């Protein structure tokens, strides 16, 4: 059994990316373990971290399951983010995608009936 998930997003420009993710997530990091890494706790045992690593930058794929995709997309819009169109796979999911300035893909998704 895995107790905690830490998912990483590598970026070339750490300081610009940290500011971008603060705006995307609507708050500052929960922890800054060093001068090249910032972490956000998004669920009881689920974290993401942004780390300066130019060789790995731009290749992350994250999917974050939210309870109300329409509300979440509206909140992103209020913070200046335009998602792609909401895509629906009937009976499976609805999702909207945001790509950070370095090419990392963050998908916000909602499952039928709010299943997580």
Phi, psi and omega per residue, in radians:
X1 nan 2.365 3.080
X2 -1.700 2.285 -3.068
X3 -1.650 -0.508 -3.083
X4 -2.486 2.461 3.068
X5 -1.957 2.235 3.016
X6 -2.077 2.011 3.130
X7 -1.946 2.268 -3.044
X8 -1.809 2.569 3.061
X9 -2.180 1.920 3.140
X10 -1.483 2.429 -3.122
X11 -2.394 2.685 3.089
X12 -1.458 -0.698 -3.112
X13 -1.887 1.554 -3.046
X14 -0.993 -0.832 -3.038
X15 -1.138 -0.740 3.090
X16 -1.156 -0.720 -3.125
X17 -1.173 -0.702 3.127
X18 -1.036 -0.786 3.113
X19 -1.091 -0.710 -3.135
X20 -1.109 -0.789 -3.132
X21 -1.230 -0.564 3.039
X22 -1.048 -0.756 3.126
X23 -1.202 -0.754 3.134
X24 -1.044 -0.790 -3.064
X25 -1.537 -0.125 3.053
X26 1.343 0.310 -3.141
X27 -2.961 2.845 3.080
X28 -1.238 2.907 3.120
X29 -1.057 2.658 3.054
X30 -1.406 -0.426 -3.117
X31 -2.669 2.449 3.041
X32 -2.166 1.627 -3.031
X33 -1.248 -0.392 3.109
X34 -2.802 -3.109 -3.053
X35 -1.407 0.166 -3.109
X36 -2.306 0.251 -3.046
X37 -2.664 2.418 3.068
X38 -2.355 2.485 -3.077
X39 -2.243 2.546 3.095
X40 -2.207 2.290 3.031
X41 -1.546 2.060 -3.073
X42 -1.861 -0.286 3.110
X43 -2.612 3.006 -3.090
X44 -0.875 -0.769 -3.120
X45 -2.240 0.551 -3.131
X46 -2.277 2.157 -3.108
X47 -2.207 2.665 2.863
X48 -2.123 2.672 3.053
X49 -2.372 2.548 3.054
X50 -1.869 2.255 -3.091
X51 -2.362 2.392 3.062
X52 -1.248 2.013 -3.129
X53 -2.792 1.528 -3.013
X54 -1.033 -0.563 -3.104
X55 -1.216 -0.474 -3.123
X56 -1.820 -0.063 -3.001
X57 -1.045 2.516 2.980
X58 1.473 0.164 -3.049
X59 -2.064 0.085 -3.094
X60 -1.318 2.572 3.026
X61 -2.256 1.961 3.121
X62 -2.080 2.459 2.995
X63 -2.155 2.160 3.141
X64 -1.995 2.093 -3.124
X65 -1.505 2.188 -3.139
X66 -2.003 2.806 -3.098
X67 -1.443 -0.403 -3.117
X68 -2.531 1.661 -3.042
X69 -1.103 -0.731 -3.137
X70 -1.045 -0.802 3.112
X71 -1.102 -0.732 -3.112
X72 -1.137 -0.755 3.107
X73 -1.093 -0.696 3.096
X74 -1.094 -0.734 3.113
X75 -1.133 -0.676 3.072
X76 -1.069 -0.756 3.113
X77 -1.035 -0.688 3.100
X78 -1.110 -0.455 3.112
X79 -1.650 0.137 3.047
X80 1.613 0.244 -3.138
X81 -1.810 2.328 3.028
X82 -1.856 2.098 3.082
X83 -1.545 2.889 2.952
X84 -1.192 3.036 3.095
X85 -1.031 2.584 3.071
X86 -1.244 2.135 3.132
X87 -1.728 2.431 -3.123
X88 -2.164 2.316 2.954
X89 -2.014 1.725 -3.023
X90 -0.850 2.276 3.128
X91 1.403 -0.124 -3.103
X92 -2.016 -0.983 -3.073
X93 -2.920 2.907 2.862
X94 -2.207 2.511 -3.124
X95 -2.659 2.711 3.073
X96 -2.396 2.498 -3.003
X97 -2.039 2.451 3.008
X98 -2.175 2.415 3.070
X99 -2.013 2.266 -3.134
X100 -1.322 2.954 -3.086
X101 -1.047 -0.268 -3.131
X102 -1.774 0.010 3.081
X103 1.755 -0.014 3.066
X104 -1.217 2.444 -3.077
X105 -1.845 2.174 3.097
X106 -2.043 2.059 3.135
X107 -1.848 2.257 3.013
X108 -1.795 2.217 -3.050
X109 -2.323 2.740 3.082
X110 -2.278 2.336 3.137
X111 -1.743 2.766 3.138
X112 -0.981 2.309 3.097
X113 1.186 0.236 3.135
X114 1.242 0.350 3.125
X115 -1.121 2.437 3.135
X116 -2.259 nan nan
